[in-house]
Amino acid sequence: MNNKWFFTHIISTIFRLLGFQQSIKISNFHILVKKSILYCIFEPNTIILNIPELKALLNISDTKIAEDILLSSNKLTIDKSTLVLSEGENVRQIPLVVSGVIKVYTTYEDRDLLLYYIEKGQSCIMSVNAILNNENSKVNAVCETDVTALLLPAKSLKQLYSNYPDFHSLILSWYNSRYLELLHTIQHLIFDKLDIRVLEHLKTKQKVLQQEVLKITHQQIAQELGTVREVISRVLKKLENQGEIKLTKNGIIILHR
């Protein structure tokens, strides 16, 4: 029997016997409710982000901002390939990524277009924009790897944005970073041939995922670049013949980085 499952099952049973009305599992700990009082019990080997770590993660200096974020957010581990946000969905929270990578993309006429990746210390500026403007999501987001993140509720985001100039500046820095990335993407779409776009995409993905052999299918590349698999297969073969990449049964190796 799985020890972690057994531990969770036992403490959940104990919680019910002790009269707790609600038990919510978040990452490696349980939030308990009994007569409107909150309790917390931790599983073994739980790692909680502290204030200095959060300040370093987000590159902020204000301790009060870090305290407010930790008090109002939940630390959650999300499995690879989990869809965490869909177009048209009400955005209730934003992720502050502690580890892992989230892919943000848009869909048009059954074709996907990669917009950007959310990496360690970053968040989804499209979700921030949706919350601040009381709009639904205009993008999709999926975990490219296993992800650990702080989930900051929409209400807390608005309060931080209104109350702290330094947090306002942090949001503006996210806007600026994503604006430059999207501008770069538009330039590629308009001016670059597909083989250049594919090679640039592979290099970016390898840097983000930190894989020596990039484990990605031709179909996945096609989906992320808004084209079809047959076209991508031809382009990859061309890049291999040019000595830019090597195609193997385990994935793609980039020869010139």
Secondary structure, 3 states (H helix, E strand, C coil): CCHHHHHHHHHHHHHHHCCCCEEEEECCEEEEEECCEEEEEECCCCCCCCHHHHHHHHCCCCHHHHHHHHHHCEEEEECCCCEEECCCCECCEEEEEEECCEEEEEEECCEEEEEEEECCCCCCHHHHHHHHCCCECCCEEEECCCEEEEEEEHHHHHHHHHHCHHHHHHHHHHHHHHHHHHHHHHHHHHHCCHHHHHHHHHHHHHHHHCCCCECCCHHHHHHHHCCCHHHHHHHHHHHHHCCCEEEECCEEEECCC
